[in-house]
Amino acid sequence: MMRQRNGKEKASRRKQKKKQKWLHSIEDMIRGVDYPVRYFGSAKLTGPESTKQSGQICEQQQSKIKSSQKVPEFRLRISSGGVDLIDKETQKSTCSYHIQDISFVSRDKGNLLVFSFISTDRKLGIKMCHVFKAHTRNQAYEACSTIAQSFEVAYQQKQEAKNNGVLTDDKP
């Protein structure tokens, strides 16, 4: 005889399945996961339709790079704290983006090696689109998925801190 599940059991199973779909363990996400990338640069976003603009910026940055410049290589370290851009030669972090300041991540539909994310500079009050090129399509997919996972892990950490009575500051 087949057992019927109630609503709570179904919801619990869905949560477990969702957790199993992530690429990395929570411990890895806290430490950080590295991806080799080429950094195409960033551009300021204007207006309310920043997700549409990010696609245009991806195309613009790619055409600039194709025309003249050598594209610098970096390691993109993604963790529950945020994203760091680490210079391949010096091994130093050149830019750091707190997870609370990242609002959008996406692969370019025209070139599946290219992906971008949008960050907010709170001091200047502007949004920037940062464009990267992975070595393989799979790495681009994984980098985007890992940034998405970092949102989830950061949220879980914040909830645990609240549940344990630890006060957290919402600002980075």
C-alpha positions as CSV (number, residue, x, y, z in Angstrom):
1,M,0.0,0.0,0.0
2,M,1.3,3.4,-1.0
3,R,1.6,6.0,1.8
4,Q,0.2,9.5,1.1
5,R,2.3,12.4,2.2
6,N,0.7,15.4,4.0
7,G,1.5,19.0,3.0
8,K,4.3,19.4,5.6
9,E,6.1,16.3,4.4
10,K,5.9,17.4,0.8
11,A,7.2,20.9,1.6
12,S,10.1,19.3,3.6
13,R,11.0,17.0,0.7
14,R,11.0,20.0,-1.7
15,K,13.3,21.9,0.6
16,Q,15.7,18.9,0.7
17,K,15.6,18.6,-3.1
18,K,16.4,22.3,-3.5
19,K,19.3,22.0,-1.1
20,Q,20.7,19.0,-3.0
21,K,20.7,21.0,-6.3
22,W,23.5,23.4,-5.2
23,L,26.9,22.8,-6.5
24,H,28.9,23.4,-3.3
25,S,28.7,22.6,0.4
26,I,27.9,25.3,2.8
27,E,31.5,25.1,4.2
28,D,32.9,25.7,0.7
29,M,30.6,28.6,0.2
30,I,31.8,30.2,3.5
31,R,35.4,29.7,2.5
32,G,34.9,30.7,-1.1
33,V,35.0,29.0,-4.5
34,D,37.3,30.2,-7.3
35,Y,36.7,30.4,-11.0
36,P,39.2,31.5,-13.6
37,V,37.8,34.4,-15.7
38,R,38.7,37.2,-18.0
39,Y,37.4,40.5,-16.8
40,F,35.9,42.6,-19.6
41,G,35.3,45.5,-17.2
42,S,32.3,47.3,-15.8
43,A,29.9,50.0,-16.8
44,K,27.6,52.3,-14.9
45,L,23.9,51.5,-15.2
46,T,21.4,54.3,-15.6
47,G,17.6,54.2,-15.2
48,P,15.3,51.6,-13.8
49,E,15.7,48.9,-16.4
50,S,19.2,47.8,-15.4
51,T,18.7,44.1,-16.3
52,K,18.0,45.1,-19.9
53,Q,21.0,47.4,-19.9
54,S,23.3,44.6,-18.6
55,G,22.8,42.7,-21.9
56,Q,23.7,45.7,-23.9
57,I,26.8,46.4,-21.7
58,C,27.9,42.8,-22.2
59,E,27.9,43.3,-25.9
60,Q,29.6,46.7,-25.7
61,Q,32.4,45.4,-23.4
62,Q,33.0,42.4,-25.6
63,S,33.3,44.5,-28.8
64,K,35.8,46.8,-27.0
65,I,37.9,43.9,-26.0
66,K,37.8,42.3,-29.4
67,S,38.9,45.5,-31.1
68,S,42.0,46.5,-29.2
69,Q,42.9,45.3,-25.7
70,K,44.2,42.2,-24.1
71,V,41.7,40.9,-21.6
72,P,43.1,40.6,-18.1
73,E,42.9,37.2,-16.3
74,F,41.6,36.9,-12.7
75,R,40.2,34.5,-10.3
76,L,36.6,35.2,-9.2
77,R,36.2,34.1,-5.6
78,I,32.6,33.6,-4.7
79,S,31.5,33.1,-1.1
80,S,28.5,33.8,1.2
81,G,30.2,37.1,2.0
82,G,30.4,38.2,-1.6
83,V,32.5,38.2,-4.7
84,D,36.2,39.1,-4.9
85,L,38.2,39.7,-8.0
86,I,41.7,38.4,-7.5
87,D,44.6,39.3,-9.8
88,K,46.1,36.2,-11.3
89,E,49.7,37.5,-11.2
90,T,49.8,39.3,-7.9
91,Q,47.2,37.0,-6.1
92,K,45.8,40.2,-4.5
93,S,42.1,41.1,-4.4
94,T,41.5,44.1,-6.7
95,C,37.8,44.5,-6.1
96,S,35.4,43.2,-3.5
97,Y,31.6,43.2,-3.7
98,H,29.6,42.4,-0.6
99,I,26.8,39.9,-1.2
100,Q,24.2,42.4,-0.1
101,D,25.3,44.7,-2.8
102,I,24.8,42.2,-5.7
103,S,21.4,42.3,-7.1
104,F,21.5,40.3,-10.3
105,V,23.6,37.7,-12.1
106,S,23.1,36.3,-15.6
107,R,24.8,34.6,-18.5
108,D,24.8,36.4,-21.9
109,K,22.3,34.8,-24.2
110,G,24.4,35.5,-27.3
111,N,27.7,34.1,-25.9
112,L,27.3,31.4,-23.1
113,L,30.9,32.0,-22.0
114,V,30.0,35.5,-20.9
115,F,28.3,36.4,-17.7
116,S,27.7,39.5,-15.6
117,F,26.4,40.7,-12.3
118,I,25.1,44.0,-11.1
119,S,26.4,45.6,-7.9
120,T,25.5,48.7,-6.1
121,D,28.0,51.2,-4.8
122,R,26.3,52.5,-1.7
123,K,28.7,55.4,-1.3
124,L,28.2,56.7,-4.8
125,G,24.6,55.6,-5.1
126,I,25.2,53.9,-8.5
127,K,24.7,50.5,-10.0
128,M,27.5,48.8,-12.0
129,C,27.4,45.9,-14.4
130,H,30.6,43.7,-14.3
131,V,31.3,41.5,-17.3
132,F,33.4,38.3,-17.3
133,K,34.2,35.6,-19.7
134,A,34.7,32.0,-18.4
135,H,37.0,29.5,-20.1
136,T,34.1,27.1,-20.7
137,R,30.3,27.3,-20.9
138,N,30.1,25.0,-17.8
139,Q,32.3,27.3,-15.8
140,A,30.1,30.3,-16.7
141,Y,27.0,28.3,-15.7
142,E,28.7,27.2,-12.4
143,A,29.9,30.8,-11.6
144,C,26.3,32.1,-12.0
145,S,24.9,29.2,-10.0
146,T,27.5,29.7,-7.3
147,I,26.6,33.4,-6.9
148,A,23.0,32.4,-6.6
149,Q,23.9,29.8,-4.0
150,S,25.9,32.5,-2.1
151,F,22.7,34.5,-1.7
152,E,21.0,31.5,-0.2
153,V,23.8,30.7,2.2
154,A,24.1,34.3,3.3
155,Y,20.4,34.3,4.0
156,Q,20.7,31.1,6.0
157,Q,23.6,32.5,8.0
158,K,21.6,35.7,8.8
159,Q,18.6,33.6,9.8
160,E,20.7,31.5,12.1
161,A,22.2,34.6,13.7
162,K,18.8,36.0,14.3
163,N,17.5,32.7,15.8
164,N,20.5,32.5,18.1
165,G,20.0,36.1,19.3
166,V,23.0,37.5,17.6
167,L,22.5,41.0,16.3
168,T,23.6,41.5,12.8
169,D,24.3,44.7,11.0
170,D,22.6,44.9,7.6
171,K,25.4,47.0,6.2
172,P,28.6,45.5,5.0
